[in-house]
């Protein structure tokens, strides 16, 4: 079990290259399309994020600087080694 508590900042609890990444339909059709990203860009963003905070039991936020400031909200399932990107924000 990781030692990151709710609301604290720290490293990602997984290796972005070793997990399966899936995106919600909302994230794919709005944010990925608007930013011109594919799954490789999402993986790069998770690898190069400058701040990560835990917002729930399985929910995380990653703050990224890639062609501007962006935030990714995702859920991480430790048992299945899967990351599910819920939504994003820009600004």
N, C-alpha and C positions, 0 to 999 in steps of 0.2 A: 504494500500500500504506500502511496506517495505521501510526503509530509507537507504538502501544500494545503493550507486551510482556506476556507471560504473568504474571498475578498483579498487574499494575499497575492503578491506577485512572485513569480519564480519561473523556472524552466518548464518546458512542455513535459508532461509525464510520459511521453512516447517519442519514438524516433519517426519523424515524418516520412522517411524513406521505407520504413518497415510496416506501416499500417495501410489498410485499405481505406481510401477516401471516397465518400459518396456525398453528393450535394442534393439539397432539396430542390423541388421543381421551381419554387419561388426564387431561390438563389441562382439557379441556372438561367432562368428566363429573364431575370432583371439584372442582377449584379454582374454575373459572369459575362453576359452579353454586353452590358454597358461598358465594362472595363476591358473587353476583348480578351478575357482569360479562358484557358482550358484547365484541365485537371493538373497538368504539370505546373501551371502558374500558381494554383492553389497550394500544391505541395511546396513549391519554392517560397511562397508567402509564409507558410507555417514554419518552414525551416529558418527563414530570415526575420521572423517577427522580433520586435524590440521590446515588447512587454506582453506578458500573459497573466491573466487573472482568472481565478476560479469563481464562478458566480452561482454555482449550485452543486449538487452531488455529482452530476455527470456533465454539467454545462460549463463551458470555458469561453473566454474572450481573448482574441489575439489581436494586437495592434501592430500594423504593418506600414512601412513606408515604401511603397512601390508605385511609382508614378502618382504621387500624392499620398495623403494619409488615408488609411482604410482600417476598418475593424471587421473581423470575422467572428461570428458567434457560432460555436460548434459544440457538439456532444461527443464525448469519447467513451466508447465501450471497451473497458479494459479486458474483459473476458474474450471478446471476439476480435480484439485488436482492430477496431474500426472507428473512423472519424466520420461523423455526419455533420456537414456544414449546413446550419439552419438558415442563416441570413448574413448580410453584410451591411456596412454603412460607409459613407465617405464623408470626409470633412476635416 
